[in-house]
Amino acid sequence: MKALNDLPAWIRWPLYALAGIMLLTLVQTFFSDTERLTQVSTSREMLRWAVPIFLAGLGGLFSERAGVVNIGLEGMLILGMWFGAWGSINYGPWIGLLIGVLGGALGGLLHAVATVTFNVDHIISGVAINILAPAITRYLSDELWASPTTSPSTETPDKIDLLFLGGGNIGEWESPDLLLSIAEREWWFISDVSQLLRGLVTNVHWVSIMALALVPVTTWLIWRTRFGLRLRIAGENPGAGATQGIDIIRYKYLGVIISGGLAGLGGAFISTELSGLFQGGNSAGRGFIGLAALIFGNWRPGGVLVGALLFGYVFGLDLKDLDGTASHALLLVNTVILAGVGAWALTKRRTTDAILAGLLGVGAFVWWISAETVPDWWSNILPYVLVLLVLVFFSQRLRMPAALGQPFRKGET
Amino acid sequence: MRKFLFSLSAPVGAFVLTLVISSIALWAFGSNPFAAYGDMLGHASKLETQVDILNRATPLYISAVAAAIGFRMNLFNIGVEGQYLFAFLIAAQVGSLVSLPAVLHIPLIMIVAMATGAFYAGIAGVLKVTRGVNEVISTIMLNSIAVAGLIAWLQQRWQAEQEEFTSTTLGTNPIDESGLIPHINGIVEIFTREIGQGKELTGVLLVAICVGVAYHLLLTRMRFGFDLRASGLNPFAARAGGVPPKRMIVAAMVLSGAVAGLIGLVELSEKGKFPPNAIQGLGFAGIAVALLGRNHPGGMVFSALLFAFLDVSAGILQNTEAATKEIVNIMQGIVLLAAVVAYGISKRFQEREEARETAEALRAEQGVMA
């Protein structure tokens, strides 16, 4: 365990992922009829569903690193959904994404004015934005599209296959498709891994690639640049920062506006790519799930991505799992994971955690044994249950920015 | 007097700003704002419309009190939505299973509703104090779990048990007349003309009034309400003063959920069951009403009436085609955001004023001494 923790994060997380895929393969081979747990389509859907959650969570990271709680992410995401759809319909896919970003950023600006300039409680302002944003989109939709909840269908940029890994083209020349050739061999486990990887490299949306690239970019920006240092000071100890001559107010504004822009991009992604049109209620609480991913990821970009992929996997699996067999197999996966969490808690002498994990694990196991499939309502709520469970087990191990949610006024420390 | 006028300036300012912005929004899409406002006000002057407004304001007010109990101690129960829908379903089912005289039947349904809401909210409270789970996220997740999961599941199950299965039997089984809170047209008609168009003023209005009075007494007359306010104003001081913070969090959540359980009574008494398309969104609207009314028992009466007036006006706008009916949602959103900002500004002014007065008093005292 110690040796594992000493490895750098970029080696450690892929190892965890491999262990997870191994678990999925084992369950699939020996205990279940489904093949969906490791199919190409599952990981493709996972990525598609994870992107908006990740972008919202990353938005939350910029805002909360600057000390402003952003419950309004959901509203900003909804603004991004509408403006992205509107832009895409009128000016084409790329401009549409840009307008979506601007729409979300506008929501961020509103939140910044309320919380930073007027010191309104961050959660109250966020709740107000979450109520205002859908109202704005309903009005605009009704005026422009003659329906408060639905737009005409939208356009999205072409999707691409990555070179070599996914058989992408350069001009006329088609590169070899390495992962496909491995997947076709049907080697146990190895083909499963390449199936899942294939979902991430073929038929990928440009925004997904951008989102993945944002992990290293954000890490560099927040921990290696002057901008990032100042942003973090605004969230950790703004009073001390102000005595150093840093314009705290400005950095808080920047953090919250960037936050809104990222949530807006996530929203535009939903309306142009995920659903292909703007539809009221299609945000499905993803702004809030992004916040949960932020907490799960301990306010770090890589962690947010892991959280988003986890939640995205459950959403993506549910989407294609019409007969409930894959969700049923997932019960056994849950049992094993909960057993693992319980054992881990025992080694740390955290008895309550161990008992809780044990009880939940036994529950999942009994359900798995006693039923052949699970009903559709269970797969619908599984992502939300997962968010709750993750928070229940990991909330206390986290460290949030020290001055998060606290008001700041110039000249007062 | 000056202080009173001062505290009034924030909501009035927010209201004026709302009128300005929504007028711009209406004008920008070619509607005449004055015609729209005229239609809304003209419609609201009719007795029947006022009944509609009160019927809508009743659940909004109860919902607002539920949210306000949490807000008073900086506890954000965003889960009123899930709590009331879940409580509504369970109470309707239990109510349909028994046959009792009205004096027992109605209280039974109310108690079941309150207990269910309290239980569901209590989960978030317990998770917060034992596991450190932020109540905002957990109540939002519990909303989704209640609406997409529990309610869908239980409805499916109970419907499978029904012998005949037609579109009219959708929802839970009908409750006997004895379990429904009767309408109170009779009381109103003592003071007014007869209420026409078959409109009925819900008897739950009386329940809402009781809830408001109880909330007022809780805050001003009871130890628990004092502890609640103290924990909200300064948790450290409250703790030092012997208020157990964890128990307060759970108690506040439970109480908030219990009140939330009563929201569904209006629809339950009107439809006699949990209908398949039960009204959603009252929980979120209640949060807005509570914030606009500053968690004050009286203030929330005004904000509930304002929100209900806007909701009901949507119908007349659609009929007269003076404007898109969605404008009322915009007005609700803007008045809320403008009000919370205005309250922030006025609080700042107030603090500055107090600081100035103290400084002047000090200076005067020092002048006397010198």
Interface residues (C-beta under 8 A of the other chain):
Chain A: I71 L110 V113 A114 F118 N119 V120 D121 I123 I124 S125 V127 A128 I129 N130 I131 L132 A133 P134 A135 I136 R138 Y139 S141 D142 E143 P148 G285 F288 L291 A292 I295 T352 P375 W377 W378 N380 I381 Y384 V385 V387 L388 L391 V392 F393 S395 Q396
Chain B: A25 F29 F76 I78 L127 T130 R131 G132 V133 N134 V136 I137 S138 I140 M141 L142 S144 I145 A148 G149 A152 W153 Q156 F284 I287 A288 L291 T324 K325 E326 I327 N329 I330 Q332 G333 I334 L336 L337 V340 V341 Y343 G344 I345 R348
